[in-house]
């Protein structure tokens, strides 16, 4: 019997509703939930492909101790013993939890309660520190609380949407589509994108400000001064609801317009136009994300933005306000329960003696953390220098995602006792676990998440737990009980959620923003049926769409907001040794460290290997040609990635994605290059402004291969793997080529010795082609050249699932040339329908001159819409070329 379950997407902070349908045969399909108020049925490419990522391949299905299977009792007893021993010998600060925005709120709640309330240390921090902690710090400085004032609806109601450091088209695609639809319905709506790169989000922008790295503080300080000079401030709002205005104005007015031009690198006309738009438009929303947060001045950037909204009173009203876009599905839930080292549960302050007493009394705990714990970067430094003796890592992969990642790996490797809870057995982090615990994955988890607009939704299971995998909250509760702590006898996540809701209401009385007391008596049945709702929801209140601060009511003791006087940060970090600026970030179809999206062939179809965007002039100067390989190096590490030469990138800067790890590439963990420089207030790493140098990787031979079996024994300086339908694709480069290519293929692709290849070798050019068949089935094909291999990759990949009965076609495969009856679709643009660039170009030449026309012809862009901006760019390029 088919079943349908309403749940929530496990990717970004948009928090889209998903309907998972499980067929009689156990197969799963997913679609957007048309009733969910975050997405109204829309899904991005990653969400659409969720069903392709939930197999059991590579899953850890039972506890392991030192790599050997163990029972839950053995594993949990050992964890409790080791943590208790470290605490007894060295004190509570000798242990730490490093958790994740991938956890559900119930998991987060138990972890924070155990560490802060019973172990008595603040040493619990989260990978959300890497993406949104500067927003938290900025909110708390300005508002007295970590409050997101607005709603998603405001993005559609605004007359001006400012997107600062936020590539929505790729990182929050559903919000991008909502804004794009609103602009199409109201063409007078204006969009400003502030980003050093010309990203796909610029497709809907009226103005793109290609700002210098970390120029945002100066930009918004200049805007603040302009708003005052042009008399577009709200003096009544400032007088009644804020403090610190004079000091903030004095700091901003000390910065001249020419200094703003210098620090931002923007043309005067563009700067004036942006300031004019902001000053003359009442309904303004400023959305910001990692480009603002991931900076050594991230908190100041946030407050510079908030200052402008406070000065104009454009906050908490329909279509206006500052809006922080979180990166992970439950970064907000982690903030609500105190998952950051410097926060208590329920948005209470760890530095407040009254709040500490309140939480301790509610939990009836023997102790409470007396001060903030170690933030992520400092936590791993403490692991490295031996202060932390026992470390529990949950649902995250810091060996890939932390700055100075090689040093982080060395620290974890040297730590006396490491526990890792994960769904996959082999990650860059699990390889260093003394105890590996099998956790539940998406489709098995049961709990809640909170999205960027403060909306709490259920994540519901539609699969039974595989093997011996158990929920993260259960693992921690069992360890707590073994350590002798009361208060962890939860029977279900519903029990935890009800306790979490009760704590939010405990001695609140409207003094704290976070209050979901309406749900403190939630029973299991009610929890199962829980509908998405936005907080606050105090007991007795009628559920409604909520905005904060239109009439003041901030959470400082005087209930007024604070303007923050700030200064622009120091100059560029580059120098003669490291003259380029590295910017890291996400791409459209992959997520974090690829442990989930790497399972999907279609999500790897768009971009299948790590790359660096380089401006053409910079490429010439460092001797890097299109599609060749580039080495990028800092004092902390080095990577080798593919060169993508493009004018979208600003001169002097490089962009490299954060996703690739040691399971999918030879040397592409870009955070190994990133320095452990952090914002002094938030502790958030500066991942967008890293001084590096770059140069050509001199390869003797480049290779492209498709194979039915996963390649093994890869030992070349550069390789990158990606799943395909029917097998794998591999890009390689050698500084010293193998002596025997046939033997190398047999060992790498598991080819039987009795199968001989078809192919040829050209000694003069260095080109070599080999194809191995087992009957009608292609086992592997290898294409070798002294330059980047020119082969129709999409067509070659398709041959893994084709029948090869015709000898002539086998030779065509060896030659790397599709026949006239099988044209090469080109690089994938639309992941949902597998539409390639060559197909789109052909449709344009056939008269499809709009995104809608291409969609009607090929379906491209008609599902999730994430590729619409890219299709639009292809259309513009083709029409421009035709007009020349």
N, C-alpha and C positions, 0 to 999 in steps of 0.2 A: 504494500500500500504506500503510495506517495505521501510524503509529509512536507509541509512548508513551515519554516521557522523564521520569524523576524528577529534579526540580530543587527550588529553594527560592524562596519568595516574596521579592520585592525591597522590601517595605515595612518594617514595624516590626521591633524587636529580638526578637520572639517567635521568628522563624526557622522558620516553618511549612514543612513539606514539601508540594510541589505535584506533581501528575502532569499534564503537558501532552500532549494527544493531537493529533497533526497528521493530518488526513484526507487522502484521495487528492486532494482539490481544494485542499489547502493551508490549509484552515480549521483554526483551533486552538480547542480547548476545554480548560478546566482544571478540576481537582477536587482536593480535599485528599488527601494521601497517608496512607492509614490506617496505614501501617507507620512513619511518622516519629514519633519519640518526643516531638516538641514539640507536635504538634497532633492526632495520631491521626485524621486525616481531616478535622478541622474547618478551615474557612476563614472569614475575615470578609468583609464586603461588598467591600472593595477587592481582596482576593485572589481572590474569586469572579469579579470582573470583569476579571481580568488580560488575558484574550483580546481585550477591547475596546480595549486601550491599546497594541497592538503593531503598528499599521499604519505605513506609511512617510510618512504625511501630515506635512509640516513637518520631516522629517528632514534633517539635513545629511549629504550622501552623498559629498562629496569635500573635500579640503583647500581652504581659501580664504586668500588673502593680500590684505588691504585690500578684502575683499568680492568678489574675483575668483578664479575657479577656478585652482587650482595643482596641481602634482604633489606626491606625498609627498616626493620628494627636494628639491624647491624649498622646501616648507614646513619640513621638518625641518632642512635646511641653514640656513635663516634663523633658526630657533629656537636652534640650537646656536651660531650666530655671534653673535646678540644677547646670549645669556646669557654666553658666553665673554668678549665684549667688556666687558660690565658688570662681570664678576668681575675682569678684568685692570685696568680703570680705577679701580674703587671698592672692590674686595674682595668676598669671598664673601657677606657680609651685604647686598650690594646687590641680591640676587636672592631670590625666595621662591616657594614652592609653596603654594597653598591648595587642599586636597583634600577628600574627602568620604566619609562613611559609606555612600555608594552604590557606592564602589569595592569590588572584590573584594580579598581579602587579598593576592593575588599582585600586583595593581596597587599597592596600598599599600606592599608590601615593596620594590618597585623604586623607587618615589618616595622613600621614606625612605633607602634605600641610596645613591641618587644624590645627594640633598641633604646628608645628614649625613656620609656616608663618602667622597664624592669631590669634591663642590663644597666641603664642609667648613664648612657653616653649619647652624645649628639652625632656619633659617627655613622649616620645613614645619609647617603647622598645618591643621586640619580643621574642617569644620562640626560635627563631633562636639564641638568645644569649646563649642558653643552648647547642648548637651543633656546631656552626662554628665561633663564634666571635673571638676565638684565631687565627684562620686562617686570619681573616680580620686584626687583629692587627699585626700579623707577616708579612703579605703582605705589609701593609702600612709602617712598619719599614724598610723592605728591599727594596721595589720597589717604595715607595712614592705613591702607589695607591693599591686599593684592586683588584688586577689583577690575575686571574688564567692564567698562561702563555700558557698551552698546550691544547690538544684536546683528545677525546677518542681514536682516531686513534693511538695516541702515545703509548697507552697501548698495542696495537697489534704489533707495529713496534719495540718496545724496545727489546733489547737482555737480559736485566735484569729488572724485575719489583719487586720493594721493596714495600711490603704492611705493613705499620706501623700503628698499632692500628686500623685495618680495616678488619672486618670479611665479606669480599665481598660475600662469598657464601650465607650468610643469609641476609645481610643488603643492598647489591647492586648486587643482583643475576644476572642481565643481563650483567653487566660489568664483573662479574666473568665468565660467560659463554663465553663472547668475548675473555677474556684472556686465558681461558682453551682451546678454539678452536684454538687460535693462537699458543699456546704451542704444541698442538697436531699436528699442521701443521709444526711447526719448533721445534722439540724436543730439540734442543740446547738452546732454550730460558730458562732462569733461573728465578725462583720465590723464593723470600725470604719473609717469614712472620715473623713479629715482634709482638708478642702478648703473654701476660702471660699465656693465655689459649691455649690449642691445639684445635682450632676451626675447623669447616668443611672446611674452606678455606685452611687449611694445607694439604688437599688432593692433591693439585697440587703443593705443595711447595717442592723445592729442599733442603731448609734449613729453619727450624723453630727455631727462637730465642725466647725462653721462658723467656722473660726479666722480671726483677722485676718491680713492679708498679713504674712509674715515673722515670725509668732508661733511658728513651729515650734521655734526654739531654746529659748525660754522653756518651751514645753510639755514638751519632753523633758528639759530641766534639772529641771523640777519633778517629772517622773516618776522621774528618777534619784534625787533626794533622797527621794521617797516610798518607793522600793524599799529604800533603806537604813533609813529610819525604821521601816518595817514588817517589817524583818528578813527580806526575801525575796531577799537577795543570796546568791551562792555564794562563801563566803569561801575555800574551798579552791581554786576555780578562779582567783579573784583573786590569791591568794598564789602559786600555782604558775606561772601563765601570763601575768600582766599586770604593768604598772608604771604609776605615776602616779595611782593611785586616790585617794590622800589629797588631792592638788592638785585633782583633778576634783570631789571631794566638797566641798572648801572653797568652790570657785566656785559649785557648785549650791546649797549651803546658805545662801549669801549672798542668794539670791533668795527672798523670802517668798511664801507662797501667794497673798496679795493682789496682789503684783506679777505673779505668773503670770496671775491672773485679768485684770489690766489689760492685760498685753501680748498675751494670746491673745484677749481679748474673749469668753471662753466663760463660761457659767453655772457656778457652783460645783458644782452637782449633776452636770452632765455631766463636768466635770473629774474629780471624785472617782470617778465610775463608770468612766471610762476607766482611771484609775490602779488601781482595784480589779481590773478585768478583767485588766490586764497583770500585776499582782502575783500574782494567784491562779491564773493559767493557765500551765501549764508549757510547752506547745507553742505558741509565739508566733512568727509571721513578720511582720516589718515591711517591707512593699514600699514603695519610694519612687521617684519619677520626677521630672518636670520641675518640679513645684510645690515640691520641695525643692531641686533642683539649680540652677534658673534664678533665682539670688538673689545679692545682694552678700554674704550670709552663708551661701551654699550649703554650703561645706565644713564650717562649724561645725554646720549642721543635720545633715549626714551623721554627723559625729562625736558629736553629741548622741544620735542614734539608736543608733549602735554602742556608746556608753558603756553604755546600758541593757542591751544584749544581753551585753556582756562582764561586767557586774556580776552578772548572773543565770546566767552560763555557758550561756545559750541561744544557742548558735552551733555550726554544723557538725554538729548532731544532727538526726535525723529530725523534720521539722515545726517547725524553729526556726532563726531567724537573721535578720540584716538582709539585704535583697535589693534590689539596684539594678536597675531595669527600664530598659534602654536604648531609645532612641527609634528608631534606624536599624538597617537589616538587618545592617550590618557595622561598627558603632561598636566592638564588642569586637575584631574582627579588626584594626582600625586601632590599637587600644591594644596589641595583641600585637606588632605590628611596629614600634612607635614612631612612629606617625603624628601624635602630638601633639608640639608644639615642645619640651616639657620632658621627653621620654622618649627612651630608646634602644630598639633592637629587642629583642625577646624579653624584655620586662619588665625590662630592665636600666636603670640610672639614669645619666642624662647627667652628673649632678654627681659620679659616682664615677669616679676616675681608673682604677681597676682594671677597671671595666666598659667604659670607653672603650677602654682598651688591648685588652681581650678582643675587642670587636666589630671594632676596626680590624685586629687580627691575623687574625680569621676572614675578613673581607672582603679582606684584603691590599690595603687602600686607602691612598692616599698621605697622607691626613689624616683627622681625625675632628672633628666639631663639639666644641668645647671647653666650650661653655656652652649653656644653653637658648636657643632662638630666640624670635622674637616670637609671642606668642599672638594669636588672630584679631583682636581689637579693636585691639591695638597694631600688628599687622601692617598693617592698612589705614590707621592713622594714619601709619605710616612710608611707605606708598605716597603718602599725601596730601602729606607734607612733603618728599618727594623722596629719602628715604634708600634706598628700594627703586626700582630702575630697570627691572627686568624681573620680571614676575609671571606665573605659570602657574596658571590656575584650572581644576580638573578636577571634572566631574560635580556641580557645585553652582551656586547662583544667588544670590550674596551681595548683589546689588543689591536683592533682596527679603528675604532672611533675616537679614542682619546688622543689629544695632541702629544707629540713626542712619543709616539706609539711603541717604538722599539724599547725605550726606557721603561714604559709601562709593562711591556711583556717581560722584560728582565726582572722587574720588581715582583710581578705575579709568580714568575718561575722560582724566585728565591724565597717567597713567603713560606713560613713553616707549615701553614695549613690553609688550603684554598678549597672552598666549596663552590660549585657552579650548578645552578639550576637552569636547565635549558631544554629545548625540544629536539635539538640536533646533537648527535654524538660528536661530530667533528667540526669544530670551529677553531678559529685562531686562539680563542680563550679556553675552550674546554680541554685542549691538549695539555693544559697545566693544572687541571683539577686533581686534587687528592681524592675528593668525593664528588661524583657526578650524579645529580638527581634528575630523574625524568619528569618534566613538567607537561602540563596540558597545552595544546596549541589551539589556534583559532578553530572554531567548530566543536571544540571539546570544553572550552572554558565557560564558566557561568559567573556573571557578575555585572558590574556597571562601569561605564566610562563617562568622562565629561569632555565636551568639545570646547572649541574656542569661544563660543558665545554663552558659556555656562550652562549648556544643556546636558542633562544626565540621561543616558540611554542604556538599555540592557544589551549585554552581549550574552546570547543564549547558545547552549550546546545543541547540536544536531547529530553528533556522533558520541558513542560511548568512549570512555577513556581507553586508549590503546595500551596493551601490555600492562605494566604496573605504574604507568604515569599517574601522577596525582597533582591536584591544584597547588599552586605556590602558597596560598594561605594555609592550607592543611600542613604542608611541610614545616612552615615556621611555627604554627601552633603546636605541632608535635614536638619540635625541638624545645619550645618554651616549657611545655609540660615536663619534659625530661630534665630540664634545668631547675625544676621545682617551682615554677611560677604559676600562680592561679590566674584565672580570668581568660583562659584560652580554650575553654571547652565548647568551641563552636561546632554546631552540627551541620551548618550549611552557610553559604554566602549570605543568605537572607538574614541570619543572626548577626553577621558582621555589619551589614548595611544598616540594620535597625540601630545597632550600637553607635555607628558612625553618625547617623541622623540625630540620635539622642544627644551625643556630645556637642553637635553643632548648635543645639538649642539650649544646652545646659548653662544656666545663669547668663543668658544672652540678652534678652529684653531689648533687642534692636541695637545693641552696642557693637555688634560684629556683623559684617556683611554676609558671611556664609551661615545660612540657617535653613536647614531642610527638616526642621522639627515635625513637619506634617507627616513624615514617614518613619517616626521613631517607633511606632507600633506595627510596622510592616511585618506581616507573617509570610510564610513561605508561599502560599497561594497568591497573595497580593503581589509579592515580589515577582513571581513568575509572570504576572500579567502587567507589570509596571510599564506605563507608557512614557515616552520621552517628555521630560519637563525641565524647565529652566529655573535655576535657583536665583534668588532666595524663595523658599516656600515654608514660611513659619507655620506652626500649628494653628489651624483655624483660618488661614488665609485662603482666598480663592486663587487657584492657579491662573497666571496671566503672563503675557510677554512683559519683561521687566527691563528697564534701563535705570542707571544710577546717575545721580548728581545733577540733574537738571535744576533742582532747587537746593543745591548744596548737600548737606547731610554727609559730609566726609567723615573719616574715622580717626582723625587726629583728636586729641582730647578736647579741643575747642570746636570740633566739628567743621573746621575749615581746611581747605586744600592748601598746599604749599607750592608757591613758585620756587624753583631751584635756580640759584645763581651758578652758572657754569662757565667754563672756559674751553676754547677749542683745544684738542689734544696736540701734542708735539708733532713735529713734521714726519716725513716719510721714514720708514724703517730701512729702506734700501741703502746700499753703499756700493763702492767700487767692486767689492768681492761678490756681493749678492745684489745685482742691480735691478732685478725684476720683482714684481709683486704678485704673489700667488693668492688666488681666491678659490676656495673650495665650496662645494655645494652638491645639490641633488640634480638628477636628470629625470626625465618624464616617467620612464617605465620601470625604474628600479627603486628600491627602498633600503635605506640604511646599509647594512653589510651583506645584503643579497641572500641571506639564509632562507628567505621565503621567495622573493621574486626570481632568484636564480634557478628555481625549479621550473619556471614557465618558459617554454620555447618562444612563445609569441612576445613575451616581455623582453626577451633578449634580441628579438628581431630588429628593433629600432636602432639600438646601439649595443653592440655585442662585445666591445672591448674598451679598456680604459683609454682616455684621450686627454690631450691638453689643447684648449683653444689658444691660438697664438695669432697676433696681428701679422699681416703679410710682411711689413717692414721689419718687425722683430725677427720673424722667421729667416729673412734674408741675412740679417746681421749675425745670427747664431748658426747659420748654415743648415737650416732644417727645411726640407722640402715637404710639400703636401704628402701625407700618408707615410712619411718616414717616421723614425722613432726618435724621441727626444728624452734626454736625461734631465731630471729636475732635482736640484740638490740644495739643501740648507745645512747649517752646522749640525742638525739633528738626524738627517737621513737622506735617502735618495730613492727615486722611483724612475722607472722607464715606462713611457706610455706613447700612444700613437699621436702624431701631430695632426691637429685639425686647424688648418690655416684659414682664418676668417676675419673679415673686417667687423664682425659683431664684437670682437674683443678690442678693448682700448690698447693703445700702444703702451708698452712697459708693463703690461699685466698678463697673467696666465690664468686660465680657469681649468681646474681638474676636479672631476667628480669624486665623492667620498666613498663610493660603494664597494670598490673591488678589494678583495681579500686574498689570502694565500690559497684558498680553495679554487679560485677562479683566475688567478693571474700570478705571474712569477714575482713581480716587484712593483706593485701598484697600490700599496697601502699608503695613500697620500698623507694621512695624519702622522705617519712616521717623519714627514718633512716639516710638519707644523710645530712651531716653537710653543712651549708651555707658558705663553704670556696670557695673563688674564686681566679682566676688569677688576680694579681694586675693591669695588663694592659688591659686585655680584659673584665674582669668581668665575665668570664665564670666559672660556678661551677665545682668543682672537684668531678665528679661523679664516677670516676674509682679507687679512693684510699681513702676509708672511713674506719676508725678504728671501729670495732664492736666486740661483743662477741656473741657466739652462744651456744645453748644447746637444749636438747631434750624437745619437748612439750609432756608432759605425758598425753596421752589420755586414758580414760577408754574404749572407744568404737570407732571404725572406721566404716564408712558407705560409700557405693556407691549406688546411686539411678538413675534410669531412669524414666522419667515421661512425659506424654503428655502435662500436664499443667506446666507452670513455677512455681517453688516452691515459697512459701511465708512464712512469719513469721520465717525465718531462724534465730535462736538465739544461735547457737552453737559457740564455740570459733574459730572453723575453718570450713569454707565451701567455695566451689568454684563452680561456675556455668559455663556451656557452652552449647550453642545451638547444637542440633543434628537434623538430618532428623527426623521429626515427633515429636519433643519435646525438652527435656532438659536432660542433665546428671549433676549429682551433687556429689561432694565428700564432706564428712563431718567428723568431729571428735568431740567427746564430752568428757569433763572432768567429767560430771555427766549425765548419760544417762536418757532419758525419762522413766517414770514409765510405760507408756502404748504406745508401739510402733504402734499399730493399730490406736489408736486415734491420735498419732503424724502424721502418714501418711495421715489420713483423713484431718487434718487441713492443712498440708503442701502442699499436692498435689491435694486438692479440690476433694476428693473422696466422692461420695454420701454415706450416712449412710446405705442404704439398700444393698450395695455391700460388700460381705464378702471376705476376702483374702484367697488365697491358700498359704501354706508355712509350716514352721516348726521352732522350737526353740530348741537348744541344751544347756541345763542348764550348763553342764560340761564345754564345750568349749566356751560358750557365743555366738556361731554363731546363727544368726536368718535370715530367709528368708521370705519375704512377697511379693506376687504379686496380684494386683487387676485388674480384667478384667470386661469390659462392653461388654457383648456378645463376639464377636471374637476379640475385640480390647483391647490391653494392655493399662491400664491407668497409672500404676506405678508399679515398682518393687524396693524393698529395700533389700540390702545385708548388714548385720551387723556382725562385728567380733571384738575381743579384740586386734587383730593385723591388720595391713593394709590389706584390703580386697583383697583376691585372687579370682578374678572373671574375666571371659573373657569379657572385657568391650566392645570391638567392636561388639562382637556377641550380648551382652545384649542390646546395643543401637539399633542394627538392628531389635530387636523384637518390637520396637515401630511402625514400619511400616509393620510388618508381620501380617498375619491372624492366629488366634489361635482357630482353630476349633477342634483340637485334644487335649483331656484332658491330655494325656500322655505327650505331648509337653509342656503343661502348667506347669505340675509338674517339667519337666526338666528345665524350665525357673526359677521356684522357687528355684531349686537346684543350678542354676548358671552354668549349664554344657550344652554346645551345643551338639547336636546329631552328630552321625558319618556322616550324610548327610549334615551337616552345620558346617564345620570346622571353628574354630576361626581364622579370618585373622590376629589377633594381632594388636599391636599399629600401627597407620597409619604412613607410611613413605612418600608415594607419595600422596599429597593432591589432585592433579589434577584428578587422577583416583581412589582414595580411596584404594590404595594397602597397605596392612599391612605387618609387618615384618615377620610373619609366612609364608605368601605367598611367600615372597622373599626367605626365607630360603628353602622352599620346591622347588622353582625353581633352587636354587643353587645345592641342593642335586640331582636334576634331570639333572644336567650337564651344567647349565648356569653359567659360571665362569667369566663373564665380565659384566660391566654395560650395554653394548650394547645388550648382550644376554638376560639379565633380561628384558630389555626394549622391546625386540622383543617378549618375552614370555608373559609379563604382562602389557606392555605399560608404566610401571613405569619409570619415568625420561625422557619420550619422548616428553613431552609438554613444560613446563617452564624450566625443568632441575635443579630446585633448590634442588632436593633431590638426585642428582647423587652422590655427595660426600658421603652422608649417605649410599646409596646403595653400593658404593665401600667399605665403612668400614664394612658393613655386610658381603660382599663377602670375604674380607680379614680375618675377624674373623672366618667365617665358614671353609675356606680352611686351616687356621692355626690350628683350632681344629681337622680337619680331618687328618692333618699331624702328630699329636702327637701320 
